[in-house]
């Protein structure tokens, strides 16, 4: 179903589309009586399980009343299809913000604190997000402040209350985004708890601090292998001057052993901040206006997949291109954006770095089989692309993509056979 500007659904009039994914579309709508702006998320896939997941998303997100969580305000029906009416955030995603600007340390602290507080609130009421990443954090400007807000609870679950055999999350399904999934989530996304979110937060904090992803393989199999082994490049390889408290916090979150991982989002926040106070005005007025301009029109809204209008994630670029001559924090400009190139994967094993990608895919497949069983590995290879990291799917080795039909072989040209001429009779 595609809504057009001017369409009236329930008590809302559609102004325009602001986000689209594989499962849903998001529209900016205005309340016909109050005149207030909202975001309306409507399914685009006629599937009972997808409907169930959307309604579950609405229920879980509506139960969270926190400044750092996008509020769900209503559920309506649009031509027999459910739709979620949400708080409208006219701002970029955290991924978009980081793609065009490196925040100052004070700004990074404020962003990190907001995200961690939002997750701490969700965990306090028994909700696990299971898909925390910069793309699922909207950056709002509220009263001259910059406020991160967690959104897209489509993969979230309520601890100890999800019914057995639920269609919304199937046991054994590796739901999530590979670069941000915890090791236990790779094996079985259904049977995970708050520690999986804490791992994902470690990945978000790593990226917030360094501008690079902690886990970024040449393909999804290499990423899974890096995650399950906890192998990532030290943060100081990207920036040797990072605060020690940031490094310690990330190290406490990215621990494969759940029992040794940081115990809570509150503890992670304390480790991240140390004794540093959070500045209420980490952004000046001009900087706040720039953040607001990045999300002008609300085009950063997520609908379950990467918004085509959003620039590629900043892990495909390099901050060194815009390093200020005075040594201050680098920021992006348009020339730097156009000149940027993808970096080498910093965490690829040295012994495999120079091997052909086909051989790596085969070896990674063996690792996946060893970890999850033959049937599990086959599912990982064949599962729908919506479950894969949308940034990396085009880089799956050609050896496991569908091969194009071979070029037709031309028919052989017949070669004339000489006819013997009888010798003349003497």
Order of alpha helices (4+ residues) and beta strands (2+ residues): beta-beta-beta-beta-alpha-beta-beta-alpha-alpha-beta-beta-beta-beta-alpha-alpha-alpha-alpha-alpha-alpha-alpha-alpha-alpha
